[in-house]
Amino acid sequence: MLAARAGLKVIRLHDARHTHASLMLKQGVHPKIVQERLGHASIKIISLHIPM
């Protein structure tokens, strides 16, 4: 893979998506906005990204 040859850690697309959601929440983006951006049907899924 290109990332491995460049010495970068290989991550799955899903991991990048999770990181994106977590960073948005950490920056104070409202969970409803995060839900819409990720295309989740329920805001309950977003609660999995919120650190407790």
C-alpha distance matrix in Angstrom:
0.0 3.7 5.5 5.4 6.3 8.7 10.1 9.9 10.5 8.3 11.1 12.2 14.0 17.1 16.8 16.7 19.6 21.5 21.1 22.3 25.3 26.1 26.1 28.3 30.7 30.8 31.8 34.6 33.5 35.7 34.2 35.4 33.4 30.2 31.2 31.6 28.4 26.4 28.6 30.1 33.5 34.9 35.0 35.1 31.4 30.9 33.1 30.3 28.5 31.7 32.1 35.4
3.7 0.0 3.8 5.5 5.2 6.2 8.7 8.6 10.4 9.1 11.9 13.4 14.6 18.1 17.5 16.6 19.7 21.8 20.8 21.7 25.0 25.8 25.2 27.4 30.1 30.0 30.6 33.6 32.5 35.0 33.8 35.1 32.7 29.8 31.1 31.3 27.9 26.4 28.8 30.6 34.1 35.5 35.3 35.8 32.1 31.3 33.6 31.0 28.8 31.9 32.2 35.7
5.5 3.8 0.0 3.8 5.5 5.1 6.3 5.0 6.8 6.1 9.1 11.4 12.9 16.0 14.8 13.9 17.3 19.1 17.7 18.9 22.3 22.7 22.1 24.6 27.1 26.8 27.5 30.6 29.8 32.4 31.3 32.9 30.6 27.5 29.0 29.6 26.2 24.6 27.3 28.9 32.5 33.6 33.0 33.4 29.8 28.7 30.8 28.2 25.9 28.7 28.9 32.3
5.4 5.5 3.8 0.0 3.8 5.3 5.0 5.4 6.5 6.4 10.1 12.7 15.0 17.8 16.3 16.1 19.7 20.9 19.7 21.4 24.6 24.6 24.3 27.1 29.3 28.8 29.8 33.0 32.4 34.9 33.6 35.4 33.4 30.1 31.5 32.4 29.1 27.2 29.9 31.1 34.7 35.6 35.1 35.1 31.4 30.6 32.3 29.5 27.4 30.2 30.0 33.2
6.3 5.2 5.5 3.8 0.0 3.8 5.4 7.5 9.8 10.0 13.6 16.1 18.0 21.1 19.7 19.2 22.7 24.2 22.8 24.2 27.6 27.7 27.1 29.7 32.2 31.5 32.3 35.6 35.0 37.7 36.6 38.3 36.0 32.9 34.4 35.1 31.6 30.0 32.7 34.2 37.8 38.8 38.3 38.5 34.9 33.9 35.8 33.0 30.8 33.5 33.4 36.7
8.7 6.2 5.1 5.3 3.8 0.0 3.8 5.6 9.0 10.1 13.4 16.2 17.7 20.8 19.1 18.0 21.6 23.1 21.2 22.4 25.9 25.9 24.8 27.5 30.1 29.2 29.7 33.1 32.7 35.6 34.8 36.6 34.2 31.2 33.1 33.7 30.1 28.9 31.8 33.4 37.1 38.0 37.2 37.6 34.1 32.8 34.6 32.1 29.5 32.0 31.8 35.3
10.1 8.7 6.3 5.0 5.4 3.8 0.0 3.8 6.7 8.9 12.4 15.7 17.8 20.3 18.1 17.5 21.3 22.2 20.1 21.9 25.2 24.7 23.9 26.9 29.1 28.0 28.9 32.3 32.2 35.1 34.2 36.3 34.1 30.9 32.8 33.9 30.5 29.0 32.1 33.3 37.0 37.5 36.6 36.6 33.2 31.8 33.3 30.6 28.1 30.4 29.8 33.1
9.9 8.6 5.0 5.4 7.5 5.6 3.8 0.0 3.8 6.2 9.1 12.5 14.4 16.9 14.5 13.8 17.6 18.4 16.4 18.1 21.4 21.0 20.2 23.2 25.4 24.5 25.4 28.7 28.5 31.3 30.4 32.5 30.4 27.2 29.1 30.1 26.8 25.3 28.4 29.6 33.3 33.8 32.8 32.9 29.5 28.1 29.6 27.0 24.4 26.8 26.4 29.8
10.5 10.4 6.8 6.5 9.8 9.0 6.7 3.8 0.0 3.8 6.3 10.0 12.5 14.3 11.8 11.8 15.6 15.9 14.3 16.6 19.5 18.9 18.7 21.8 23.7 22.8 24.3 27.4 27.2 29.7 28.4 30.7 28.9 25.5 27.1 28.5 25.4 23.5 26.6 27.4 31.0 31.4 30.4 30.2 26.7 25.5 26.9 24.0 21.7 24.3 23.7 27.0
8.3 9.1 6.1 6.4 10.0 10.1 8.9 6.2 3.8 0.0 3.8 6.9 9.7 11.8 10.0 10.4 13.9 14.8 13.9 16.0 18.8 18.8 19.1 21.8 23.7 23.5 25.0 27.8 27.2 29.4 27.8 29.7 28.0 24.5 25.7 26.9 23.9 21.7 24.5 25.3 28.9 29.5 29.0 28.8 25.2 24.4 26.1 23.1 21.1 24.1 24.1 27.3
11.1 11.9 9.1 10.1 13.6 13.4 12.4 9.1 6.3 3.8 0.0 3.8 6.5 8.2 6.2 7.1 10.4 11.1 10.7 12.9 15.4 15.6 16.3 18.8 20.6 20.7 22.3 24.9 24.1 26.1 24.2 26.1 24.5 21.0 22.0 23.4 20.5 18.1 21.0 21.6 25.2 25.7 25.2 25.0 21.4 20.7 22.4 19.5 17.6 20.8 21.0 24.3
12.2 13.4 11.4 12.7 16.1 16.2 15.7 12.5 10.0 6.9 3.8 0.0 3.8 5.3 5.2 6.6 8.8 10.0 10.9 12.6 14.6 15.5 16.8 18.7 20.4 21.2 22.8 25.0 23.7 25.2 23.1 24.5 23.1 19.6 20.1 21.3 18.6 15.9 18.3 18.9 22.3 23.2 23.2 23.0 19.2 19.0 21.1 18.2 16.8 20.3 21.1 24.3
14.0 14.6 12.9 15.0 18.0 17.7 17.8 14.4 12.5 9.7 6.5 3.8 0.0 3.8 5.4 5.1 6.3 8.7 9.9 10.5 12.6 14.3 15.3 16.7 18.7 19.9 21.2 23.1 21.3 22.9 20.8 21.8 20.2 16.9 17.3 18.1 15.3 12.7 15.1 16.2 19.8 21.0 21.0 21.4 17.7 17.3 19.9 17.6 16.0 19.5 20.9 24.3
17.1 18.1 16.0 17.8 21.1 20.8 20.3 16.9 14.3 11.8 8.2 5.3 3.8 0.0 3.8 5.4 5.0 6.2 8.6 9.8 10.7 12.3 14.2 15.4 16.8 18.3 20.1 21.5 19.8 20.9 18.4 19.6 18.5 15.0 15.0 16.4 14.1 11.0 13.3 13.7 17.1 18.0 18.0 18.0 14.2 14.1 16.6 14.1 12.9 16.6 18.1 21.2
16.8 17.5 14.8 16.3 19.7 19.1 18.1 14.5 11.8 10.0 6.2 5.2 5.4 3.8 0.0 3.8 5.4 5.1 6.2 8.6 10.0 10.5 12.2 14.3 15.5 16.3 18.3 20.2 19.2 20.6 18.4 20.3 19.2 15.5 16.2 18.0 15.6 12.9 15.8 15.9 19.4 19.7 19.0 18.8 15.2 14.5 16.3 13.6 11.8 15.2 16.0 19.3
16.7 16.6 13.9 16.1 19.2 18.0 17.5 13.8 11.8 10.4 7.1 6.6 5.1 5.4 3.8 0.0 3.8 5.4 5.0 6.1 8.7 9.8 10.4 12.2 14.3 15.1 16.4 18.6 17.3 19.3 17.6 19.3 17.5 14.0 15.4 16.7 13.7 11.7 15.0 15.9 19.6 20.1 19.2 19.7 16.3 14.9 17.2 15.1 12.6 15.7 16.9 20.5
19.6 19.7 17.3 19.7 22.7 21.6 21.3 17.6 15.6 13.9 10.4 8.8 6.3 5.0 5.4 3.8 0.0 3.8 5.4 5.1 6.3 8.7 10.0 10.7 12.6 14.3 15.5 17.0 15.2 16.6 14.6 15.9 14.4 10.8 11.8 13.1 10.3 8.0 11.3 12.1 15.9 16.5 15.7 16.5 13.1 11.8 14.6 12.9 10.7 14.0 16.0 19.5
21.5 21.8 19.1 20.9 24.2 23.1 22.2 18.4 15.9 14.8 11.1 10.0 8.7 6.2 5.1 5.4 3.8 0.0 3.8 5.4 5.2 6.2 8.6 10.0 10.8 12.2 14.3 15.7 14.5 15.7 13.3 15.4 14.5 10.7 11.7 13.9 11.9 9.4 12.6 12.3 15.9 15.7 14.5 14.6 11.2 9.7 11.8 9.7 7.3 10.8 12.4 15.8
21.1 20.8 17.7 19.7 22.8 21.2 20.1 16.4 14.3 13.9 10.7 10.9 9.9 8.6 6.2 5.0 5.4 3.8 0.0 3.8 5.4 5.0 6.0 8.5 9.9 10.3 12.2 14.3 13.7 15.7 14.2 16.7 15.3 11.7 13.7 15.7 13.2 11.6 15.2 15.4 19.0 18.6 16.9 17.2 14.3 12.0 13.7 11.9 8.7 11.3 12.3 16.0
22.3 21.7 18.9 21.4 24.2 22.4 21.9 18.1 16.6 16.0 12.9 12.6 10.5 9.8 8.6 6.1 5.1 5.4 3.8 0.0 3.8 5.5 5.3 6.2 8.7 9.9 10.7 12.7 11.3 13.5 12.5 14.4 12.4 9.1 11.6 13.0 10.1 9.3 13.1 14.0 17.6 17.6 15.8 17.0 14.3 11.7 14.1 13.2 9.9 12.1 14.0 17.7
25.3 25.0 22.3 24.6 27.6 25.9 25.2 21.4 19.5 18.8 15.4 14.6 12.6 10.7 10.0 8.7 6.3 5.2 5.4 3.8 0.0 3.8 5.5 5.2 6.3 8.6 10.0 10.9 9.3 10.7 9.0 11.2 9.9 6.3 8.6 10.8 8.8 7.8 11.3 11.4 14.8 14.3 12.2 13.3 10.9 8.0 10.4 10.0 6.8 9.0 11.6 15.1
26.1 25.8 22.7 24.6 27.7 25.9 24.7 21.0 18.9 18.8 15.6 15.5 14.3 12.3 10.5 9.8 8.7 6.2 5.0 5.5 3.8 0.0 3.8 5.5 5.2 6.1 8.6 10.0 9.8 11.5 10.1 13.2 12.4 9.1 11.4 14.1 12.4 11.4 14.9 14.4 17.6 16.4 13.8 14.2 12.1 9.0 10.1 9.3 5.5 6.9 8.5 12.2
26.1 25.2 22.1 24.3 27.1 24.8 23.9 20.2 18.7 19.1 16.3 16.8 15.3 14.2 12.2 10.4 10.0 8.6 6.0 5.3 5.5 3.8 0.0 3.8 5.4 5.0 6.1 8.7 8.8 11.6 11.4 14.4 12.7 10.0 13.2 15.1 12.9 12.9 16.5 16.8 20.1 19.1 16.4 17.4 15.5 12.1 13.4 13.1 9.3 9.9 11.1 14.7
28.3 27.4 24.6 27.1 29.7 27.5 26.9 23.2 21.8 21.8 18.8 18.7 16.7 15.4 14.3 12.2 10.7 10.0 8.5 6.2 5.2 5.5 3.8 0.0 3.8 5.4 5.1 6.5 5.4 8.3 8.6 11.1 9.2 7.0 10.6 12.2 10.3 11.1 14.5 14.9 18.0 17.1 14.3 16.0 14.6 11.0 12.7 13.4 9.9 10.2 12.4 15.7
30.7 30.1 27.1 29.3 32.2 30.1 29.1 25.4 23.7 23.7 20.6 20.4 18.7 16.8 15.5 14.3 12.6 10.8 9.9 8.7 6.3 5.2 5.4 3.8 0.0 3.8 5.3 5.1 5.1 6.8 6.7 10.1 9.4 7.4 10.4 12.8 11.9 12.3 15.3 14.8 17.5 15.8 12.5 13.8 12.9 9.1 9.9 11.1 7.8 7.0 9.4 12.4
30.8 30.0 26.8 28.8 31.5 29.2 28.0 24.5 22.8 23.5 20.7 21.2 19.9 18.3 16.3 15.1 14.3 12.2 10.3 9.9 8.6 6.1 5.0 5.4 3.8 0.0 3.8 5.4 7.4 9.8 10.3 13.8 13.0 11.1 14.1 16.5 15.3 15.6 18.8 18.4 21.2 19.4 16.1 16.9 16.0 12.3 12.4 13.0 9.6 8.2 9.0 12.0
31.8 30.6 27.5 29.8 32.3 29.7 28.9 25.4 24.3 25.0 22.3 22.8 21.2 20.1 18.3 16.4 15.5 14.3 12.2 10.7 10.0 8.6 6.1 5.1 5.3 3.8 0.0 3.8 5.8 9.1 10.9 13.8 12.2 11.2 14.7 16.3 14.9 16.1 19.3 19.5 22.2 20.8 17.5 19.0 18.2 14.4 15.1 16.2 12.7 11.5 12.8 15.6
34.6 33.6 30.6 33.0 35.6 33.1 32.3 28.7 27.4 27.8 24.9 25.0 23.1 21.5 20.2 18.6 17.0 15.7 14.3 12.7 10.9 10.0 8.7 6.5 5.1 5.4 3.8 0.0 3.8 6.1 8.5 11.3 10.4 10.2 13.4 15.1 14.5 16.0 18.6 18.5 20.7 18.9 15.4 17.1 17.1 13.3 13.7 15.6 12.7 10.9 12.7 15.0
33.5 32.5 29.8 32.4 35.0 32.7 32.2 28.5 27.2 27.2 24.1 23.7 21.3 19.8 19.2 17.3 15.2 14.5 13.7 11.3 9.3 9.8 8.8 5.4 5.1 7.4 5.8 3.8 0.0 3.8 6.3 8.4 6.8 7.0 10.3 11.5 11.0 12.9 15.3 15.5 17.7 16.4 13.3 15.6 15.4 11.7 13.0 15.1 12.4 11.5 14.1 16.6
35.7 35.0 32.4 34.9 37.7 35.6 35.1 31.3 29.7 29.4 26.1 25.2 22.9 20.9 20.6 19.3 16.6 15.7 15.7 13.5 10.7 11.5 11.6 8.3 6.8 9.8 9.1 6.1 3.8 0.0 3.8 5.4 5.5 6.6 8.9 10.3 11.0 12.8 14.4 14.1 15.6 13.9 10.6 13.2 13.7 10.3 11.4 14.3 12.4 11.2 14.4 16.2
34.2 33.8 31.3 33.6 36.6 34.8 34.2 30.4 28.4 27.8 24.2 23.1 20.8 18.4 18.4 17.6 14.6 13.3 14.2 12.5 9.0 10.1 11.4 8.6 6.7 10.3 10.9 8.5 6.3 3.8 0.0 3.8 5.4 5.0 6.0 8.6 9.8 10.5 12.0 10.9 12.5 10.5 7.0 9.5 9.9 6.6 8.0 10.9 9.6 9.0 12.6 14.5
35.4 35.1 32.9 35.4 38.3 36.6 36.3 32.5 30.7 29.7 26.1 24.5 21.8 19.6 20.3 19.3 15.9 15.4 16.7 14.4 11.2 13.2 14.4 11.1 10.1 13.8 13.8 11.3 8.4 5.4 3.8 0.0 3.8 5.4 5.0 6.2 8.6 10.0 10.4 9.6 10.5 9.0 6.4 9.9 10.7 8.4 10.4 13.3 12.6 12.5 16.2 17.9
33.4 32.7 30.6 33.4 36.0 34.2 34.1 30.4 28.9 28.0 24.5 23.1 20.2 18.5 19.2 17.5 14.4 14.5 15.3 12.4 9.9 12.4 12.7 9.2 9.4 13.0 12.2 10.4 6.8 5.5 5.4 3.8 0.0 3.8 5.4 5.2 6.1 8.6 9.8 10.4 12.1 11.6 9.5 12.9 12.7 10.0 12.7 14.9 13.3 13.7 17.3 19.6
30.2 29.8 27.5 30.1 32.9 31.2 30.9 27.2 25.5 24.5 21.0 19.6 16.9 15.0 15.5 14.0 10.8 10.7 11.7 9.1 6.3 9.1 10.0 7.0 7.4 11.1 11.2 10.2 7.0 6.6 5.0 5.4 3.8 0.0 3.8 5.5 5.1 6.2 8.4 8.7 11.3 10.8 8.6 11.4 10.3 7.3 10.4 11.9 10.0 11.1 14.6 17.3
31.2 31.1 29.0 31.5 34.4 33.1 32.8 29.1 27.1 25.7 22.0 20.1 17.3 15.0 16.2 15.4 11.8 11.7 13.7 11.6 8.6 11.4 13.2 10.6 10.4 14.1 14.7 13.4 10.3 8.9 6.0 5.0 5.4 3.8 0.0 3.8 5.5 5.3 6.0 5.3 7.6 7.2 5.8 8.9 7.9 6.2 9.7 11.3 10.6 12.1 15.8 18.1
31.6 31.3 29.6 32.4 35.1 33.7 33.9 30.1 28.5 26.9 23.4 21.3 18.1 16.4 18.0 16.7 13.1 13.9 15.7 13.0 10.8 14.1 15.1 12.2 12.8 16.5 16.3 15.1 11.5 10.3 8.6 6.2 5.2 5.5 3.8 0.0 3.8 5.4 5.0 6.4 8.1 9.1 8.7 12.2 11.3 10.0 13.4 15.0 14.2 15.7 19.4 21.7
28.4 27.9 26.2 29.1 31.6 30.1 30.5 26.8 25.4 23.9 20.5 18.6 15.3 14.1 15.6 13.7 10.3 11.9 13.2 10.1 8.8 12.4 12.9 10.3 11.9 15.3 14.9 14.5 11.0 11.0 9.8 8.6 6.1 5.1 5.5 3.8 0.0 3.8 5.5 8.0 10.8 12.0 11.3 14.3 12.6 10.8 14.5 15.4 13.8 15.7 19.1 21.9
26.4 26.4 24.6 27.2 30.0 28.9 29.0 25.3 23.5 21.7 18.1 15.9 12.7 11.0 12.9 11.7 8.0 9.4 11.6 9.3 7.8 11.4 12.9 11.1 12.3 15.6 16.1 16.0 12.9 12.8 10.5 10.0 8.6 6.2 5.3 5.4 3.8 0.0 3.8 5.6 9.2 10.5 10.4 12.6 10.1 9.1 12.9 13.1 11.9 14.5 17.8 20.6
28.6 28.8 27.3 29.9 32.7 31.8 32.1 28.4 26.6 24.5 21.0 18.3 15.1 13.3 15.8 15.0 11.3 12.6 15.2 13.1 11.3 14.9 16.5 14.5 15.3 18.8 19.3 18.6 15.3 14.4 12.0 10.4 9.8 8.4 6.0 5.0 5.5 3.8 0.0 3.8 6.4 8.9 10.0 12.4 10.4 10.5 14.2 14.7 14.4 16.8 20.3 22.8
30.1 30.6 28.9 31.1 34.2 33.4 33.3 29.6 27.4 25.3 21.6 18.9 16.2 13.7 15.9 15.9 12.1 12.3 15.4 14.0 11.4 14.4 16.8 14.9 14.8 18.4 19.5 18.5 15.5 14.1 10.9 9.6 10.4 8.7 5.3 6.4 8.0 5.6 3.8 0.0 3.8 5.5 7.0 8.9 7.0 8.0 11.4 12.0 12.5 14.8 18.3 20.4
33.5 34.1 32.5 34.7 37.8 37.1 37.0 33.3 31.0 28.9 25.2 22.3 19.8 17.1 19.4 19.6 15.9 15.9 19.0 17.6 14.8 17.6 20.1 18.0 17.5 21.2 22.2 20.7 17.7 15.6 12.5 10.5 12.1 11.3 7.6 8.1 10.8 9.2 6.4 3.8 0.0 3.8 7.0 8.8 8.3 10.0 12.7 13.9 15.1 17.0 20.5 22.0
34.9 35.5 33.6 35.6 38.8 38.0 37.5 33.8 31.4 29.5 25.7 23.2 21.0 18.0 19.7 20.1 16.5 15.7 18.6 17.6 14.3 16.4 19.1 17.1 15.8 19.4 20.8 18.9 16.4 13.9 10.5 9.0 11.6 10.8 7.2 9.1 12.0 10.5 8.9 5.5 3.8 0.0 3.8 5.3 6.0 7.8 9.8 11.5 13.1 14.4 17.9 19.0
35.0 35.3 33.0 35.1 38.3 37.2 36.6 32.8 30.4 29.0 25.2 23.2 21.0 18.0 19.0 19.2 15.7 14.5 16.9 15.8 12.2 13.8 16.4 14.3 12.5 16.1 17.5 15.4 13.3 10.6 7.0 6.4 9.5 8.6 5.8 8.7 11.3 10.4 10.0 7.0 7.0 3.8 0.0 3.8 5.4 5.3 7.0 9.6 10.7 11.3 14.9 16.0
35.1 35.8 33.4 35.1 38.5 37.6 36.6 32.9 30.2 28.8 25.0 23.0 21.4 18.0 18.8 19.7 16.5 14.6 17.2 17.0 13.3 14.2 17.4 16.0 13.8 16.9 19.0 17.1 15.6 13.2 9.5 9.9 12.9 11.4 8.9 12.2 14.3 12.6 12.4 8.9 8.8 5.3 3.8 0.0 3.8 5.4 5.3 7.5 9.8 10.4 13.6 14.1
31.4 32.1 29.8 31.4 34.9 34.1 33.2 29.5 26.7 25.2 21.4 19.2 17.7 14.2 15.2 16.3 13.1 11.2 14.3 14.3 10.9 12.1 15.5 14.6 12.9 16.0 18.2 17.1 15.4 13.7 9.9 10.7 12.7 10.3 7.9 11.3 12.6 10.1 10.4 7.0 8.3 6.0 5.4 3.8 0.0 3.8 5.4 5.7 7.8 9.8 12.9 14.2
30.9 31.3 28.7 30.6 33.9 32.8 31.8 28.1 25.5 24.4 20.7 19.0 17.3 14.1 14.5 14.9 11.8 9.7 12.0 11.7 8.0 9.0 12.1 11.0 9.1 12.3 14.4 13.3 11.7 10.3 6.6 8.4 10.0 7.3 6.2 10.0 10.8 9.1 10.5 8.0 10.0 7.8 5.3 5.4 3.8 0.0 3.8 5.2 5.5 7.0 10.6 12.5
33.1 33.6 30.8 32.3 35.8 34.6 33.3 29.6 26.9 26.1 22.4 21.1 19.9 16.6 16.3 17.2 14.6 11.8 13.7 14.1 10.4 10.1 13.4 12.7 9.9 12.4 15.1 13.7 13.0 11.4 8.0 10.4 12.7 10.4 9.7 13.4 14.5 12.9 14.2 11.4 12.7 9.8 7.0 5.3 5.4 3.8 0.0 3.8 5.3 5.2 8.3 9.3
30.3 31.0 28.2 29.5 33.0 32.1 30.6 27.0 24.0 23.1 19.5 18.2 17.6 14.1 13.6 15.1 12.9 9.7 11.9 13.2 10.0 9.3 13.1 13.4 11.1 13.0 16.2 15.6 15.1 14.3 10.9 13.3 14.9 11.9 11.3 15.0 15.4 13.1 14.7 12.0 13.9 11.5 9.6 7.5 5.7 5.2 3.8 0.0 3.8 5.6 7.7 9.2
28.5 28.8 25.9 27.4 30.8 29.5 28.1 24.4 21.7 21.1 17.6 16.8 16.0 12.9 11.8 12.6 10.7 7.3 8.7 9.9 6.8 5.5 9.3 9.9 7.8 9.6 12.7 12.7 12.4 12.4 9.6 12.6 13.3 10.0 10.6 14.2 13.8 11.9 14.4 12.5 15.1 13.1 10.7 9.8 7.8 5.5 5.3 3.8 0.0 3.8 6.2 9.1
31.7 31.9 28.7 30.2 33.5 32.0 30.4 26.8 24.3 24.1 20.8 20.3 19.5 16.6 15.2 15.7 14.0 10.8 11.3 12.1 9.0 6.9 9.9 10.2 7.0 8.2 11.5 10.9 11.5 11.2 9.0 12.5 13.7 11.1 12.1 15.7 15.7 14.5 16.8 14.8 17.0 14.4 11.3 10.4 9.8 7.0 5.2 5.6 3.8 0.0 3.8 6.3
32.1 32.2 28.9 30.0 33.4 31.8 29.8 26.4 23.7 24.1 21.0 21.1 20.9 18.1 16.0 16.9 16.0 12.4 12.3 14.0 11.6 8.5 11.1 12.4 9.4 9.0 12.8 12.7 14.1 14.4 12.6 16.2 17.3 14.6 15.8 19.4 19.1 17.8 20.3 18.3 20.5 17.9 14.9 13.6 12.9 10.6 8.3 7.7 6.2 3.8 0.0 3.8
35.4 35.7 32.3 33.2 36.7 35.3 33.1 29.8 27.0 27.3 24.3 24.3 24.3 21.2 19.3 20.5 19.5 15.8 16.0 17.7 15.1 12.2 14.7 15.7 12.4 12.0 15.6 15.0 16.6 16.2 14.5 17.9 19.6 17.3 18.1 21.7 21.9 20.6 22.8 20.4 22.0 19.0 16.0 14.1 14.2 12.5 9.3 9.2 9.1 6.3 3.8 0.0
